[in-house]
Amino acid sequence: MTKTGRRRTPQSSDKDQRSPTDDLPGDGGPDEAVAFIAETVSDLARLARRHQLDVLVRLLDMAQMEAQERIRLRGKRNLS
């Protein structure tokens, strides 16, 4: 808040105008993102298993399966 007690209004920026699916500079796009997520989630699931965090293991396994399915479906679309 400002000193007068009024709230500041956010300034419009280019970031606000972009779609959430727009690629950011230096971003590898959705294919690279999904591959990175699959690999990272796999590492996290391994860590959760080591510490017997069963609910987290299940959630992370589901996230990994979803990422792998997206990779598989993208590969099929690219072959068509």
MDTraj code that builds the backbone (N, CA, C; nanometers):
import mdtraj as md
import numpy as np

residues = "MET THR LYS THR GLY ARG ARG ARG THR PRO GLN SER SER ASP LYS ASP GLN ARG SER PRO THR ASP ASP LEU PRO GLY ASP GLY GLY PRO ASP GLU ALA VAL ALA PHE ILE ALA GLU THR VAL SER ASP LEU ALA ARG LEU ALA ARG ARG HIS GLN LEU ASP VAL LEU VAL ARG LEU LEU ASP MET ALA GLN MET GLU ALA GLN GLU ARG ILE ARG LEU ARG GLY LYS ARG ASN LEU SER".split()
xyz = np.array([
    [0.0835, -0.1180, 0.0000],
    [0.0000, 0.0000, 0.0000],
    [0.0883, 0.1249, 0.0000],
    [0.0318, 0.2325, -0.0506],
    [0.1058, 0.3576, -0.0493],
    [0.0844, 0.4261, 0.0842],
    [0.1552, 0.5343, 0.1065],
    [0.1457, 0.6038, 0.2345],
    [0.0071, 0.6617, 0.2597],
    [-0.0675, 0.6904, 0.1530],
    [-0.2006, 0.7478, 0.1707],
    [-0.3050, 0.6417, 0.1986],
    [-0.2635, 0.5164, 0.1989],
    [-0.3576, 0.4091, 0.2291],
    [-0.4228, 0.3499, 0.1057],
    [-0.3929, 0.4050, -0.0112],
    [-0.4493, 0.3490, -0.1344],
    [-0.3598, 0.2386, -0.1870],
    [-0.4222, 0.1421, -0.2503],
    [-0.3447, 0.0339, -0.3104],
    [-0.2921, 0.0763, -0.4458],
    [-0.1755, 0.0261, -0.4778],
    [-0.1179, 0.0520, -0.6088],
    [-0.1864, -0.0365, -0.7116],
    [-0.2064, 0.0155, -0.8294],
    [-0.2615, -0.0654, -0.9366],
    [-0.1459, -0.1229, -1.0166],
    [-0.1529, -0.2505, -1.0482],
    [-0.0432, -0.3117, -1.1220],
    [-0.0319, -0.2516, -1.2621],
    [0.0907, -0.2326, -1.3074],
    [0.1143, -0.1811, -1.4414],
    [0.1035, -0.2948, -1.5407],
    [0.0465, -0.2661, -1.6555],
    [0.0363, -0.3650, -1.7619],
    [0.1750, -0.3873, -1.8204],
    [0.2062, -0.5120, -1.8495],
    [0.3358, -0.5426, -1.9090],
    [0.3165, -0.6445, -2.0192],
    [0.4224, -0.6672, -2.0957],
    [0.4171, -0.7674, -2.2013],
    [0.3882, -0.9049, -2.1448],
    [0.4386, -0.9301, -2.0233],
    [0.4192, -1.0594, -1.9596],
    [0.2705, -1.0891, -1.9428],
    [0.1901, -0.9857, -1.9126],
    [0.0471, -1.0038, -1.8926],
    [-0.0249, -1.0329, -2.0241],
    [0.0314, -0.9908, -2.1357],
    [-0.0322, -1.0036, -2.2660],
    [-0.0089, -1.1404, -2.3297],
    [0.0902, -1.2149, -2.2814],
    [0.1250, -1.3430, -2.3416],
    [0.0345, -1.4546, -2.2940],
    [0.0158, -1.5509, -2.3800],
    [-0.0579, -1.6716, -2.3459],
    [0.0318, -1.7599, -2.2595],
    [-0.0271, -1.8380, -2.1672],
    [0.0564, -1.9263, -2.0846],
    [0.1333, -2.0291, -2.1670],
    [0.0903, -2.0548, -2.2906],
    [0.1588, -2.1532, -2.3740],
    [0.2651, -2.0921, -2.4623],
    [0.2784, -1.9575, -2.4617],
    [0.3826, -1.8923, -2.5407],
    [0.5194, -1.9333, -2.4877],
    [0.6115, -1.9561, -2.5786],
    [0.7475, -1.9913, -2.5392],
    [0.8221, -1.8667, -2.4950],
    [0.8913, -1.8763, -2.3841],
    [0.9739, -1.7677, -2.3356],
    [1.1101, -1.7782, -2.4028],
    [1.1816, -1.6678, -2.4175],
    [1.3158, -1.6760, -2.4751],
    [1.4025, -1.7717, -2.3941],
    [1.4690, -1.8620, -2.4626],
    [1.5549, -1.9573, -2.3944],
    [1.4813, -2.0816, -2.3471],
    [1.3489, -2.0830, -2.3634],
    [1.2685, -2.1982, -2.3251],
    [1.2666, -2.2957, -2.4418],
    [1.2830, -2.4232, -2.4135],
    [1.2866, -2.5234, -2.5188],
    [1.1505, -2.5640, -2.5694],
    [1.0461, -2.5052, -2.5185],
    [0.9119, -2.5398, -2.5638],
    [0.8539, -2.6544, -2.4844],
    [0.7306, -2.6928, -2.5210],
    [0.6597, -2.7955, -2.4436],
    [0.7260, -2.9333, -2.4467],
    [0.7876, -2.9691, -2.5585],
    [0.8531, -3.1010, -2.5658],
    [0.9679, -3.1106, -2.4660],
    [1.0501, -3.0073, -2.4628],
    [1.1627, -3.0076, -2.3700],
    [1.1144, -2.9988, -2.2254],
    [1.0101, -2.9205, -2.2027],
    [0.9564, -2.9060, -2.0673],
    [0.9053, -3.0390, -2.0148],
    [0.8312, -3.1111, -2.0971],
    [0.7742, -3.2386, -2.0522],
    [0.8845, -3.3410, -2.0270],
    [0.9890, -3.3409, -2.1075],
    [1.1010, -3.4325, -2.0857],
    [1.1728, -3.3985, -1.9553],
    [1.1922, -3.2697, -1.9309],
    [1.2564, -3.2269, -1.8066],
    [1.1724, -3.2646, -1.6852],
    [1.0420, -3.2438, -1.6951],
    [0.9516, -3.2777, -1.5848],
    [0.9550, -3.4280, -1.5573],
    [0.9500, -3.5094, -1.6621],
    [0.9530, -3.6549, -1.6445],
    [1.0801, -3.6986, -1.5722],
    [1.1928, -3.6425, -1.6122],
    [1.3202, -3.6791, -1.5501],
    [1.3275, -3.6318, -1.4046],
    [1.2843, -3.5093, -1.3803],
    [1.2905, -3.4531, -1.2454],
    [1.1966, -3.5254, -1.1506],
    [1.0766, -3.5544, -1.1973],
    [0.9788, -3.6253, -1.1136],
    [1.0300, -3.7654, -1.0803],
    [1.0981, -3.8273, -1.1745],
    [1.1558, -3.9591, -1.1490],
    [1.2567, -3.9526, -1.0348],
    [1.3417, -3.8505, -1.0369],
    [1.4402, -3.8324, -0.9292],
    [1.3707, -3.8078, -0.7950],
    [1.2662, -3.7262, -0.7971],
    [1.1928, -3.6969, -0.6735],
    [1.1223, -3.8215, -0.6196],
    [1.0662, -3.9020, -0.7088],
    [0.9992, -4.0258, -0.6658],
    [1.0994, -4.1214, -0.6015],
    [1.2191, -4.1287, -0.6604],
    [1.3247, -4.2142, -0.6030],
    [1.3594, -4.1680, -0.4616],
    [1.3710, -4.0386, -0.4434],
    [1.3997, -3.9816, -0.3115],
    [1.2861, -4.0115, -0.2132],
    [1.1624, -3.9956, -0.2580],
    [1.0468, -4.0236, -0.1718],
    [1.0424, -4.1714, -0.1332],
    [1.0756, -4.2607, -0.2276],
    [1.0793, -4.4047, -0.1957],
    [1.1838, -4.4337, -0.0888],
    [1.3004, -4.3729, -0.1047],
    [1.4100, -4.3955, -0.0098],
    [1.3678, -4.3595, 0.1321],
    [1.2826, -4.2589, 0.1447],
    [1.2402, -4.2121, 0.2770],
    [1.1003, -4.2597, 0.3140],
    [1.0504, -4.3558, 0.2370],
    [0.9214, -4.4204, 0.2631],
    [0.8069, -4.3192, 0.2762],
    [0.8032, -4.2245, 0.1843],
    [0.6971, -4.1239, 0.1795],
    [0.5942, -4.1719, 0.0766],
    [0.5141, -4.2691, 0.1186],
    [0.4290, -4.3443, 0.0268],
    [0.3302, -4.2593, -0.0531],
    [0.2665, -4.1634, 0.0101],
    [0.1696, -4.0805, -0.0622],
    [0.2418, -3.9970, -0.1679],
    [0.3550, -3.9409, -0.1322],
    [0.4324, -3.8643, -0.2298],
    [0.4810, -3.9530, -0.3443],
    [0.5202, -4.0751, -0.3128],
    [0.5638, -4.1680, -0.4169],
    [0.4512, -4.1884, -0.5171],
    [0.3302, -4.2114, -0.4681],
    [0.2167, -4.2330, -0.5587],
    [0.1885, -4.1106, -0.6448],
    [0.1895, -3.9939, -0.5833],
    [0.1625, -3.8715, -0.6587],
    [0.2708, -3.8453, -0.7635],
    [0.3949, -3.8638, -0.7239],
    [0.5044, -3.8411, -0.8173],
    [0.5051, -3.9451, -0.9291],
    [0.4729, -4.0691, -0.8967],
    [0.4618, -4.1725, -1.0003],
    [0.3524, -4.1372, -1.1011],
    [0.2405, -4.0849, -1.0518],
    [0.1322, -4.0443, -1.1418],
    [0.1768, -3.9283, -1.2304],
    [0.2487, -3.8334, -1.1743],
    [0.2990, -3.7204, -1.2526],
    [0.3974, -3.7689, -1.3592],
    [0.4806, -3.8647, -1.3228],
    [0.5759, -3.9186, -1.4196],
    [0.5029, -3.9931, -1.5310],
    [0.4027, -4.0713, -1.4960],
    [0.3246, -4.1424, -1.5976],
    [0.2571, -4.0444, -1.6930],
    [0.2035, -3.9355, -1.6397],
    [0.1392, -3.8337, -1.7231],
    [0.2401, -3.7694, -1.8179],
    [0.3569, -3.7359, -1.7678],
    [0.4594, -3.6756, -1.8520],
    [0.5045, -3.7726, -1.9614],
    [0.5234, -3.8993, -1.9270],
    [0.5648, -3.9986, -2.0251],
    [0.4566, -4.0205, -2.1309],
    [0.3313, -4.0160, -2.0893],
    [0.2207, -4.0309, -2.1844],
    [0.2187, -3.9136, -2.2824],
    [0.2423, -3.7946, -2.2329],
    [0.2466, -3.6770, -2.3215],
    [0.3624, -3.6877, -2.4209],
    [0.4755, -3.7376, -2.3734],
    [0.5902, -3.7578, -2.4635],
    [0.5518, -3.8583, -2.5712],
    [0.4877, -3.9669, -2.5304],
    [0.4469, -4.0706, -2.6252],
    [0.3481, -4.0161, -2.7284],
    [0.2480, -3.9402, -2.6825],
    [0.1477, -3.8857, -2.7735],
    [0.2082, -3.7827, -2.8683],
    [0.3002, -3.7012, -2.8203],
    [0.3653, -3.6021, -2.9078],
    [0.4469, -3.6729, -3.0150],
    [0.5118, -3.7832, -2.9774],
    [0.5889, -3.8604, -3.0752],
    [0.4998, -3.9173, -3.1835],
    [0.3817, -3.9649, -3.1467],
    [0.2878, -4.0184, -3.2447],
    [0.2399, -3.9095, -3.3403],
    [0.2105, -3.7891, -3.2867],
    [0.1634, -3.6791, -3.3705],
    [0.2719, -3.6352, -3.4679],
    [0.3959, -3.6356, -3.4227],
    [0.5066, -3.5924, -3.5084],
    [0.5339, -3.6919, -3.6206],
    [0.4973, -3.8182, -3.6002],
    [0.5163, -3.9193, -3.7042],
    [0.4092, -3.9100, -3.8116],
    [0.2937, -3.8560, -3.7772],
    [0.1823, -3.8480, -3.8735],
    [0.2040, -3.7442, -3.9799],
])
top = md.Topology()
chain = top.add_chain()
for i, resn in enumerate(residues, 1):
    res = top.add_residue(resn, chain, resSeq=i)
    for name in ("N", "CA", "C"):
        top.add_atom(name, md.element.get_by_symbol(name[0]), res)
traj = md.Trajectory(xyz[None], top)
